Amino acid sequence: MNWPLFWALLAGFGIIIGNIMLVKHSASMKMPSLKDAKETSSEPSHNADDLSRRRVGAEKPNSPE
């Protein structure tokens, strides 16, 4: 028997079976909603204008004019 082929096929099937098992395991997990994630964030959100004004020596964004 060609041993490198045997080990390559064994590794390939192992990866496939491992991925199937991982999907089955993670199917029962509950994902947090985006609303909950925003409430628990410790950093306040800022828009781009606030951030550009805070930077010292920041250039203005390019405009088509």
Jmol script that loads the backbone (N, CA, C; Angstrom):
load data "model"
ATOM      1  N   MET A   1       0.850  -1.185   0.000  1.00  0.00           N
ATOM      2  CA  MET A   1       0.000   0.000   0.000  1.00  0.00           C
ATOM      3  C   MET A   1       0.890   1.240   0.000  1.00  0.00           C
ATOM      4  N   ASN A   2       0.386   2.284  -0.614  1.00  0.00           N
ATOM      5  CA  ASN A   2       1.103   3.554  -0.678  1.00  0.00           C
ATOM      6  C   ASN A   2       0.834   4.321   0.619  1.00  0.00           C
ATOM      7  N   TRP A   3       1.806   4.325   1.541  1.00  0.00           N
ATOM      8  CA  TRP A   3       1.602   4.897   2.873  1.00  0.00           C
ATOM      9  C   TRP A   3       1.376   6.406   2.876  1.00  0.00           C
ATOM     10  N   PRO A   4       2.071   7.185   2.075  1.00  0.00           N
ATOM     11  CA  PRO A   4       1.751   8.631   2.084  1.00  0.00           C
ATOM     12  C   PRO A   4       0.313   8.918   1.659  1.00  0.00           C
ATOM     13  N   LEU A   5      -0.203   8.161   0.712  1.00  0.00           N
ATOM     14  CA  LEU A   5      -1.597   8.326   0.287  1.00  0.00           C
ATOM     15  C   LEU A   5      -2.539   7.946   1.420  1.00  0.00           C
ATOM     16  N   PHE A   6      -2.236   6.862   2.114  1.00  0.00           N
ATOM     17  CA  PHE A   6      -3.049   6.425   3.244  1.00  0.00           C
ATOM     18  C   PHE A   6      -3.108   7.517   4.314  1.00  0.00           C
ATOM     19  N   TRP A   7      -1.960   8.080   4.678  1.00  0.00           N
ATOM     20  CA  TRP A   7      -1.931   9.112   5.726  1.00  0.00           C
ATOM     21  C   TRP A   7      -2.617  10.402   5.264  1.00  0.00           C
ATOM     22  N   ALA A   8      -2.486  10.745   3.986  1.00  0.00           N
ATOM     23  CA  ALA A   8      -3.156  11.943   3.464  1.00  0.00           C
ATOM     24  C   ALA A   8      -4.669  11.769   3.498  1.00  0.00           C
ATOM     25  N   LEU A   9      -5.158  10.584   3.100  1.00  0.00           N
ATOM     26  CA  LEU A   9      -6.599  10.331   3.143  1.00  0.00           C
ATOM     27  C   LEU A   9      -7.103  10.305   4.586  1.00  0.00           C
ATOM     28  N   LEU A  10      -6.332   9.703   5.473  1.00  0.00           N
ATOM     29  CA  LEU A  10      -6.721   9.656   6.882  1.00  0.00           C
ATOM     30  C   LEU A  10      -6.799  11.064   7.467  1.00  0.00           C
ATOM     31  N   ALA A  11      -5.823  11.911   7.144  1.00  0.00           N
ATOM     32  CA  ALA A  11      -5.843  13.295   7.633  1.00  0.00           C
ATOM     33  C   ALA A  11      -7.029  14.056   7.034  1.00  0.00           C
ATOM     34  N   GLY A  12      -7.319  13.853   5.765  1.00  0.00           N
ATOM     35  CA  GLY A  12      -8.444  14.523   5.119  1.00  0.00           C
ATOM     36  C   GLY A  12      -9.769  14.136   5.740  1.00  0.00           C
ATOM     37  N   PHE A  13      -9.972  12.849   5.946  1.00  0.00           N
ATOM     38  CA  PHE A  13     -11.211  12.402   6.587  1.00  0.00           C
ATOM     39  C   PHE A  13     -11.280  12.876   8.037  1.00  0.00           C
ATOM     40  N   GLY A  14     -10.152  12.934   8.708  1.00  0.00           N
ATOM     41  CA  GLY A  14     -10.135  13.429  10.084  1.00  0.00           C
ATOM     42  C   GLY A  14     -10.552  14.882  10.165  1.00  0.00           C
ATOM     43  N   ILE A  15     -10.085  15.681   9.224  1.00  0.00           N
ATOM     44  CA  ILE A  15     -10.465  17.106   9.200  1.00  0.00           C
ATOM     45  C   ILE A  15     -11.960  17.253   8.916  1.00  0.00           C
ATOM     46  N   ILE A  16     -12.457  16.483   7.963  1.00  0.00           N
ATOM     47  CA  ILE A  16     -13.879  16.558   7.615  1.00  0.00           C
ATOM     48  C   ILE A  16     -14.749  16.135   8.795  1.00  0.00           C
ATOM     49  N   ILE A  17     -14.410  15.023   9.417  1.00  0.00           N
ATOM     50  CA  ILE A  17     -15.198  14.538  10.556  1.00  0.00           C
ATOM     51  C   ILE A  17     -15.100  15.510  11.723  1.00  0.00           C
ATOM     52  N   GLY A  18     -13.917  16.074  11.952  1.00  0.00           N
ATOM     53  CA  GLY A  18     -13.758  17.060  13.018  1.00  0.00           C
ATOM     54  C   GLY A  18     -14.607  18.295  12.790  1.00  0.00           C
ATOM     55  N   ASN A  19     -14.671  18.760  11.554  1.00  0.00           N
ATOM     56  CA  ASN A  19     -15.494  19.935  11.241  1.00  0.00           C
ATOM     57  C   ASN A  19     -16.981  19.639  11.424  1.00  0.00           C
ATOM     58  N   ILE A  20     -17.413  18.445  11.038  1.00  0.00           N
ATOM     59  CA  ILE A  20     -18.819  18.085  11.234  1.00  0.00           C
ATOM     60  C   ILE A  20     -19.148  18.040  12.716  1.00  0.00           C
ATOM     61  N   MET A  21     -18.249  17.467  13.513  1.00  0.00           N
ATOM     62  CA  MET A  21     -18.476  17.421  14.953  1.00  0.00           C
ATOM     63  C   MET A  21     -18.509  18.822  15.564  1.00  0.00           C
ATOM     64  N   LEU A  22     -17.650  19.705  15.079  1.00  0.00           N
ATOM     65  CA  LEU A  22     -17.628  21.082  15.573  1.00  0.00           C
ATOM     66  C   LEU A  22     -18.934  21.808  15.251  1.00  0.00           C
ATOM     67  N   VAL A  23     -19.463  21.616  14.062  1.00  0.00           N
ATOM     68  CA  VAL A  23     -20.723  22.254  13.678  1.00  0.00           C
ATOM     69  C   VAL A  23     -21.866  21.737  14.548  1.00  0.00           C
ATOM     70  N   LYS A  24     -21.880  20.420  14.797  1.00  0.00           N
ATOM     71  CA  LYS A  24     -22.932  19.858  15.650  1.00  0.00           C
ATOM     72  C   LYS A  24     -22.831  20.401  17.073  1.00  0.00           C
ATOM     73  N   HIS A  25     -21.624  20.539  17.574  1.00  0.00           N
ATOM     74  CA  HIS A  25     -21.431  21.049  18.935  1.00  0.00           C
ATOM     75  C   HIS A  25     -21.828  22.522  19.044  1.00  0.00           C
ATOM     76  N   SER A  26     -21.478  23.315  18.032  1.00  0.00           N
ATOM     77  CA  SER A  26     -21.759  24.746  18.099  1.00  0.00           C
ATOM     78  C   SER A  26     -23.207  25.078  17.740  1.00  0.00           C
ATOM     79  N   ALA A  27     -23.960  24.128  17.225  1.00  0.00           N
ATOM     80  CA  ALA A  27     -25.359  24.384  16.867  1.00  0.00           C
ATOM     81  C   ALA A  27     -26.207  24.657  18.096  1.00  0.00           C
ATOM     82  N   SER A  28     -25.825  24.098  19.245  1.00  0.00           N
ATOM     83  CA  SER A  28     -26.624  24.295  20.447  1.00  0.00           C
ATOM     84  C   SER A  28     -26.225  25.544  21.223  1.00  0.00           C
ATOM     85  N   MET A  29     -25.188  26.235  20.787  1.00  0.00           N
ATOM     86  CA  MET A  29     -24.749  27.445  21.487  1.00  0.00           C
ATOM     87  C   MET A  29     -25.628  28.623  21.102  1.00  0.00           C
ATOM     88  N   LYS A  30     -25.860  29.512  22.072  1.00  0.00           N
ATOM     89  CA  LYS A  30     -26.680  30.690  21.823  1.00  0.00           C
ATOM     90  C   LYS A  30     -25.769  31.880  21.556  1.00  0.00           C
ATOM     91  N   MET A  31     -26.012  32.554  20.462  1.00  0.00           N
ATOM     92  CA  MET A  31     -25.228  33.731  20.107  1.00  0.00           C
ATOM     93  C   MET A  31     -25.863  34.966  20.740  1.00  0.00           C
ATOM     94  N   PRO A  32     -25.057  35.859  21.315  1.00  0.00           N
ATOM     95  CA  PRO A  32     -25.636  37.074  21.885  1.00  0.00           C
ATOM     96  C   PRO A  32     -26.136  38.002  20.774  1.00  0.00           C
ATOM     97  N   SER A  33     -27.193  38.729  21.065  1.00  0.00           N
ATOM     98  CA  SER A  33     -27.734  39.638  20.058  1.00  0.00           C
ATOM     99  C   SER A  33     -26.861  40.887  19.973  1.00  0.00           C
ATOM    100  N   LEU A  34     -26.973  41.603  18.884  1.00  0.00           N
ATOM    101  CA  LEU A  34     -26.193  42.822  18.700  1.00  0.00           C
ATOM    102  C   LEU A  34     -26.599  43.892  19.705  1.00  0.00           C
ATOM    103  N   LYS A  35     -27.867  43.898  20.083  1.00  0.00           N
ATOM    104  CA  LYS A  35     -28.349  44.882  21.045  1.00  0.00           C
ATOM    105  C   LYS A  35     -27.670  44.675  22.396  1.00  0.00           C
ATOM    106  N   ASP A  36     -27.522  43.433  22.820  1.00  0.00           N
ATOM    107  CA  ASP A  36     -26.849  43.141  24.076  1.00  0.00           C
ATOM    108  C   ASP A  36     -25.367  43.509  24.007  1.00  0.00           C
ATOM    109  N   ALA A  37     -24.752  43.278  22.864  1.00  0.00           N
ATOM    110  CA  ALA A  37     -23.333  43.571  22.721  1.00  0.00           C
ATOM    111  C   ALA A  37     -23.081  45.083  22.794  1.00  0.00           C
ATOM    112  N   LYS A  38     -23.973  45.883  22.241  1.00  0.00           N
ATOM    113  CA  LYS A  38     -23.801  47.334  22.287  1.00  0.00           C
ATOM    114  C   LYS A  38     -23.969  47.864  23.706  1.00  0.00           C
ATOM    115  N   GLU A  39     -24.871  47.262  24.466  1.00  0.00           N
ATOM    116  CA  GLU A  39     -25.099  47.719  25.838  1.00  0.00           C
ATOM    117  C   GLU A  39     -23.917  47.409  26.739  1.00  0.00           C
ATOM    118  N   THR A  40     -23.214  46.326  26.476  1.00  0.00           N
ATOM    119  CA  THR A  40     -22.117  45.914  27.347  1.00  0.00           C
ATOM    120  C   THR A  40     -20.777  46.491  26.917  1.00  0.00           C
ATOM    121  N   SER A  41     -20.729  47.201  25.802  1.00  0.00           N
ATOM    122  CA  SER A  41     -19.441  47.759  25.375  1.00  0.00           C
ATOM    123  C   SER A  41     -19.031  48.871  26.336  1.00  0.00           C
ATOM    124  N   SER A  42     -17.751  48.875  26.700  1.00  0.00           N
ATOM    125  CA  SER A  42     -17.275  49.847  27.681  1.00  0.00           C
ATOM    126  C   SER A  42     -16.862  51.163  27.036  1.00  0.00           C
ATOM    127  N   GLU A  43     -16.643  51.148  25.739  1.00  0.00           N
ATOM    128  CA  GLU A  43     -16.178  52.344  25.051  1.00  0.00           C
ATOM    129  C   GLU A  43     -17.363  53.039  24.383  1.00  0.00           C
ATOM    130  N   PRO A  44     -17.563  54.337  24.621  1.00  0.00           N
ATOM    131  CA  PRO A  44     -18.677  55.025  23.965  1.00  0.00           C
ATOM    132  C   PRO A  44     -18.420  55.144  22.465  1.00  0.00           C
ATOM    133  N   SER A  45     -19.497  55.148  21.704  1.00  0.00           N
ATOM    134  CA  SER A  45     -19.339  55.240  20.257  1.00  0.00           C
ATOM    135  C   SER A  45     -19.185  56.699  19.842  1.00  0.00           C
ATOM    136  N   HIS A  46     -18.343  56.920  18.844  1.00  0.00           N
ATOM    137  CA  HIS A  46     -18.099  58.258  18.300  1.00  0.00           C
ATOM    138  C   HIS A  46     -18.262  58.194  16.793  1.00  0.00           C
ATOM    139  N   ASN A  47     -18.741  59.256  16.233  1.00  0.00           N
ATOM    140  CA  ASN A  47     -18.814  59.275  14.781  1.00  0.00           C
ATOM    141  C   ASN A  47     -17.490  59.798  14.215  1.00  0.00           C
ATOM    142  N   ALA A  48     -17.346  59.763  12.907  1.00  0.00           N
ATOM    143  CA  ALA A  48     -16.072  60.101  12.260  1.00  0.00           C
ATOM    144  C   ALA A  48     -15.711  61.568  12.455  1.00  0.00           C
ATOM    145  N   ASP A  49     -16.702  62.477  12.516  1.00  0.00           N
ATOM    146  CA  ASP A  49     -16.402  63.895  12.686  1.00  0.00           C
ATOM    147  C   ASP A  49     -15.770  64.165  14.051  1.00  0.00           C
ATOM    148  N   ASP A  50     -16.282  63.524  15.097  1.00  0.00           N
ATOM    149  CA  ASP A  50     -15.709  63.707  16.427  1.00  0.00           C
ATOM    150  C   ASP A  50     -14.271  63.228  16.479  1.00  0.00           C
ATOM    151  N   LEU A  51     -14.014  62.091  15.850  1.00  0.00           N
ATOM    152  CA  LEU A  51     -12.666  61.535  15.899  1.00  0.00           C
ATOM    153  C   LEU A  51     -11.681  62.400  15.114  1.00  0.00           C
ATOM    154  N   SER A  52     -12.126  62.946  13.972  1.00  0.00           N
ATOM    155  CA  SER A  52     -11.204  63.757  13.186  1.00  0.00           C
ATOM    156  C   SER A  52     -10.900  65.083  13.879  1.00  0.00           C
ATOM    157  N   ARG A  53     -11.841  65.619  14.644  1.00  0.00           N
ATOM    158  CA  ARG A  53     -11.583  66.857  15.375  1.00  0.00           C
ATOM    159  C   ARG A  53     -10.655  66.636  16.561  1.00  0.00           C
ATOM    160  N   ARG A  54     -10.673  65.450  17.109  1.00  0.00           N
ATOM    161  CA  ARG A  54      -9.839  65.174  18.270  1.00  0.00           C
ATOM    162  C   ARG A  54      -8.378  64.973  17.910  1.00  0.00           C
ATOM    163  N   ARG A  55      -8.096  64.510  16.714  1.00  0.00           N
ATOM    164  CA  ARG A  55      -6.715  64.266  16.318  1.00  0.00           C
ATOM    165  C   ARG A  55      -5.981  65.589  16.152  1.00  0.00           C
ATOM    166  N   VAL A  56      -4.799  65.637  16.672  1.00  0.00           N
ATOM    167  CA  VAL A  56      -3.991  66.845  16.552  1.00  0.00           C
ATOM    168  C   VAL A  56      -3.294  66.799  15.199  1.00  0.00           C
ATOM    169  N   GLY A  57      -3.452  67.844  14.421  1.00  0.00           N
ATOM    170  CA  GLY A  57      -2.809  67.927  13.117  1.00  0.00           C
ATOM    171  C   GLY A  57      -3.430  67.031  12.067  1.00  0.00           C
ATOM    172  N   ALA A  58      -4.659  66.639  12.247  1.00  0.00           N
ATOM    173  CA  ALA A  58      -5.300  65.766  11.271  1.00  0.00           C
ATOM    174  C   ALA A  58      -5.674  66.558  10.036  1.00  0.00           C
ATOM    175  N   GLU A  59      -5.509  65.934   8.892  1.00  0.00           N
ATOM    176  CA  GLU A  59      -5.878  66.580   7.643  1.00  0.00           C
ATOM    177  C   GLU A  59      -7.364  66.405   7.415  1.00  0.00           C
ATOM    178  N   LYS A  60      -7.933  67.326   6.648  1.00  0.00           N
ATOM    179  CA  LYS A  60      -9.334  67.217   6.284  1.00  0.00           C
ATOM    180  C   LYS A  60      -9.489  66.100   5.256  1.00  0.00           C
ATOM    181  N   PRO A  61     -10.626  65.412   5.259  1.00  0.00           N
ATOM    182  CA  PRO A  61     -10.823  64.360   4.253  1.00  0.00           C
ATOM    183  C   PRO A  61     -10.887  64.963   2.850  1.00  0.00           C
ATOM    184  N   ASN A  62     -10.475  64.182   1.879  1.00  0.00           N
ATOM    185  CA  ASN A  62     -10.507  64.640   0.485  1.00  0.00           C
ATOM    186  C   ASN A  62     -11.932  64.831   0.033  1.00  0.00           C
ATOM    187  N   SER A  63     -12.161  65.884  -0.719  1.00  0.00           N
ATOM    188  CA  SER A  63     -13.491  66.131  -1.259  1.00  0.00           C
ATOM    189  C   SER A  63     -13.365  66.285  -2.771  1.00  0.00           C
ATOM    190  N   PRO A  64     -14.432  66.007  -3.510  1.00  0.00           N
ATOM    191  CA  PRO A  64     -14.361  66.091  -4.961  1.00  0.00           C
ATOM    192  C   PRO A  64     -14.310  67.528  -5.492  1.00  0.00           C
ATOM    193  N   GLU A  65     -14.444  68.502  -4.636  1.00  0.00           N
ATOM    194  CA  GLU A  65     -14.454  69.895  -5.096  1.00  0.00           C
ATOM    195  C   GLU A  65     -13.087  70.413  -5.404  1.00  0.00           C
TER     196      GLU A  65
END
end "model"
wireframe off; spacefill off
backbone 0.3
color backbone group
